[in-house]
Amino acid sequence: MKTIQTMTAVGALLALTVPSAANAEVVMGLAIGITGDCAAIGQQARLGAETAVADINKAGGINGEQVRIELGDDACDPKQAVAVANQFVSGDVDFVVGHLYSGASIAASDVYAEEDILMISGSATAPALTERGLPYVFRGAGRDDQQGTVAANLIAEQHGDKKIAVLHDKGAYGKGLADEVEKTLREKGITPAVTDSITAGEQDYSAVVSKLKTAGVEVIYYGGYYPEAGLLLRQAKEQSYSPLIIGADGLQATDLWAIAGDAANGTLFTFSPDPSQIPEAQPLMTRLKEEGAQPDNFAFNYYATVQAAAEAAKIAGSTDAEAMAKALRNNEFDTVIGKLSFDDKGDLTDPAYVIYEWRDGQSRVLN
């Protein structure tokens, strides 16, 4: 019997599955947040992953076996992520796609490492995820130290003469981004006027907004997610304060606009290239929209991540973690977002980032 770590918040696991045939099957654990503050992103990831599995099954499955999804809801919380991971390893999961957020991914990866189960996230960006030498941990997204550099270069080139603040939500993702931005700015001779943090999940950030306004800050780099960013934008507007806020992919969800309204106009964020501009993504984009979905980058990232994992299992001839890891590191994979390949750490070898702008309720690539 597999060893199970002490479980916390077991109720976070949703025993939801995609039905499969009664014959032999491959079980893919899909670990995402579909409740809580990250639900908007989680639903996009779920859309992409479930669509990919359905398409793989229509094409014959993996090595002749149909794929069944076991869905675990970690609410993007590290403690609940450990509970989900323990449930997965005590069952019959062959490999895991997820977790969604960096803190949850890092916490859960230790559980999978003990049980030799491969994990590949389509969105976790904290460098620590792949810097610990775990052989079966991969990600189908770039790293914060890559994404943060893109944002810092933008700030230095276009706003280097303004008062700049670096703010984060204390989480692995947000702090990692903010630290990289601050580091890069200082290397370029730019010293932020304010560096500060907020506590995620609170509702009143008026004090930090007042502090930034009093300091004359014109540009804020924010490392964190859309719920807090939306409140910061809205509460800044309430104080007749309109700094430029720049963030990362955590600001991509349309719920940012639902929270901030037109206070979000002009807000910038880094993210992977727009799927509508990627030729390989067009058939899937058209199909999902015809089915009534409104897919964003996270849906396509998770579809592509499932594609890469499935192809690795086919190359390996099994879902053995060592064999799949070898296949992932030694091959290039055709996906809906283009070709993906992985280095020895499990990171993408060539991640791409572009700048997006929020304008009138929509995000668009900033040319």
N, C-alpha and C positions, 0 to 999 in steps of 0.2 A: 504493500500500500504506500502511496506517495505521502511524504511528510507535508503537513499543512501548518503554516504559521498561524499564530493566534489571530483570529478574525475579528475585525472591527467593523461596525455598521453593516452587518450581514444583510440587513434589509435593503441595502442599496442595490443589491443584485436583482435584476429583473429576469425572470426565467422565460425569456421570449426567444422563440426559435423560428427559423424558416423551415417549413415542412420539407422533408426529403423522402426519397423512395426507401422501401424497407430493406433494400440490399445494402452492401457495404458502402460506407460513406466517409468523406473527409469532414472533420468538424473544425470550423474556423471560429475562434473566439473573436468577437467584435466588441472591443472595450472602448466605450465613448461616454460622454455625458449627454444624456437625453432629458435630464431634469436639471433644475437649478439654473444658475446664472449663465451657464454656457450652453443652454438648450438650443439656441438658434444655430450655433455652429455644429452642435452634435447632430441635429436633424439633417443638416447638409451632408455631414460625413456618413451618416446612416444611409441616406439616399444613394450616394455614390457606391458605397460598399455593397449594399443589397442589390443594386442594379448590376454591378460587376459579377456578383455570384450568380444571379439569374442568367446572365449572358454566358458565363462559363458553363453552367449546367446545361443550357440549351446546346452548347457546342460539344457536349460529351463529358463534362466534368474534369477532374484531375486524375490522370492515370486510370481512366475508366470508371472512376467513382464520383458520385454526385457530392456536392458540397452543401453542408448544412451549417447555418450560422447559429451560434449560441451568443446571444446578446447580453452584455453586462453593462449596467448603468452605474458609472462611478461618480456621477455628478461633478466630474472634474476635481474631485477632492482626493488628496493622497491617501488618507485613511480608508476611504471607501474603495479606492483603486486597489489597495492591498486585499480587501475583502473580495472584490471581484476576481483578482488574480488567484487567490486561494481557492475560490470556487471552481475556476477554470482548471487548475492543476489537479484538483481532487476528482475531476470528472474525466471526460474523454476528448478534451480539446487537443487538436494536433498542432496548431500554431495560432498565433494571436495577431490580429490587426488592430492597432491602437497602442497606447491610450491616446486620448485627444490632446490633453494639455501636458506641459512639461513636468510639472510637479507630480502629477498622477503617473506619468510614464516612468519617471525615475524611481518612484516608490514601488511600483508594480514590477519593474524589470528585475529587481532583486529576487522576487518570488519565482519568476520564470527561469532565472539563471540557475537557481537551486534544483530545478526539475528538468533542465535541458529542453526547454520549450522556446522556439523561435518567436520573437516579437518584432513587428515592424509597424511603426507609427507613420501615419500620413500627415502629421501636423506638429508633433512635439519638436521644438527648436532649440531648447537649452543645450549648450555644448556638453554639460555634465552627463547627459544621457549616453553619449558614445565615448566619453573620455575615461571610462572606468575599466576598460579592457574586457567587457562582457562580450563573448564571441558570437552570441546569437541575438544581438540587439541591432536593429536597423531603423532608418527613418527615410521616408520618401519626401522629405522637405528639407530646406536649407537650415542653417544654424543661426543662432542669434548673433554670433560674432561676425557672420557674413552679412546678415540683414541690418544689424546695427551700423556697420561701416557704411552701407549704402545711404542710410538716413543721415549719418554724421557728415558725409561728403556733401550731401544736398544742403545741409545747414551751413556748413563752412563756405560753400561756393556762393550761396544765394542770400545768407543771413548772417554772415560772420561778423558784420559790424553792428549787430543788434544785441540787446540784452537777452541772454538765453538761460532757460532753466531746464534742468533734467530731473524728471519726476518719475516715480515708479510705485507699484503696488505691493512691493516686498516679496512677491512670489518668484519662483525660479525663472519663469519666463520673463516677467516684467523687469525684474532687477538685472537679469542677464543682459537684456537689451539695453537698459539704461547705462549699465556699467560699460558696455562696449562703446556706446555713443559718447559718453563722457571721456573715456580713454582716447578715442580717436580725435575728439575735439581738442583735447589738451596736447596731443601730439602735433596738431596743426596750429598750436599757439593760441587757442581759444579757451578761455577759462569761463565756465558757466557762472552767471551771477548768483544763481540759486541751485542747490541740489537738495532734494527733499523726497519724502515718501508719504503715501497715504495707506490706509487700511482698507483692503478690498471688502466689499459687502456693506459698508456704511452708506448712509443716505445724505449726509450733510458734509460737504467739502468746502463750505463757504469760508472757513478760516484759512485754509491753504490758498484759496483763490484770492482772498484779501491780501495775504502775504506776498503773493506773486504780483498783484496789481500795485501794491505799495512799493515794491522793489523796481517797478518799471519794466518788468519782463515782457518782451514782445513775442518771443518764440519759446514754446514749451515742447520739449521732447517728452512724450509719455510712454513709459513701458508698462503695459497692462492690457486689459480687455475692455470691450465696448460698454459694459454697464457703468463702470466708474468714469470712463472717458465721456460718456454721454451726460452724466451728472456734472462733471467738471465744466463742460461746455455750457450747459444750461444755467448753472449757477454763476458762471462768469458773465453771461449775458445779463443776468439779473442784477449784477453789479456794474453794468454798463462798461464791461471790460471785454475786449475782443482780441486776445492774443492768437497767433497762429499755433495750432496744435498739430504736431507730427507724431505718428505712432507706427505700429507695425500691423501684421495681419490680424491681430486681435481686435482691430477697429473696423474690420471689413463687414461684419454682420449688419444687415439692414435694420436691426433693432437699435443700432446707434442712433439712427435718424428718428426712430420712434421715441427715444428718450430725449434727445437734444433738440429736435426740430431744426429750424433754420439756423440755429446757433452753430450747427455743424458745417454750414457752408464754408468751403475753403480748407477744411481739415484734410491733412495729407496722411497717407500711410503706405508702407512698403508691403508688397505681396508678390506672389508668383505671377507670371504673365497671364493676361486675360484669356480664358479659354476661347472666347469668341474670335480671337485673333490667331488661334492655333489650328491649322488645317486638320490635324488628326482628331480634334475634338468636335468638329462640326456635326458629323452624323449623330453622335450621342446628344449634343446640345439640342439639335432639332427634335430628336425623338422624345427627350424628357419634357421639352416645352409642349410638344403635341399632347403629352400625357397629363399636362396641367401643372408640372413642376416648374420651379424657378431656380435652377441650379446655379451655384456660385463656385468659386475656386475650390472650396473645401470638398464639394461633391466630386469634382474631377480629380483632385489629389487622392481621395480615398478610392475612387474607381481605379486609378493608375496604380496605387499601392497594392490593391488586391490583385490586379493583373500581374505585377512583378512577382508577388509571392506565389501565385498559382503557376506561373511559368517556371519559377525556380523549382517548385515541387515536381513539375513535369520533367525538367532536365535531370533532377536528382533521382527521379524514379520513386520517390517516397516523400513523406513529410518529416523524416528524421531531421532534427535541427542542424546537426553538423553537415549533412548532405545539402540541405537547403541553403545554409549559410555559404557553403563553398560555391554553389551555383549562383547565388546573388553577387558574390564578389568577383566572379570570373566571367560574367556575361553581361551583355547589354540588352535591355528589354524595350520592346516597342509598346508604348502605352498611349492613352488618349491625350496625354499632355506632352508627347514626344518621347525621345529615347531617354531611359534612365539607366545609370550604372552606379555601383557602390564601391567605396574604397575599403581598406582593411579595417577601419574603425566602424564601418556600417553607415557612413554618411554618403550623400549624393556626391558624385565627383564633379558635377557641373551645375549647381543650382543657379537659377536666374531670378532676379528681382527687378520690379519696375515700381514706379511711383504712381499712386492713385490719388484722386481728389474727390471728396464728397461735394456734390452740388445738386441742390433741388431734389433731394431724396434719392439720388443715384450716385454710385461711385463709378468713376471712369478713369482710364489711364491718362495720366498727365503727360502730354507730349512736350 
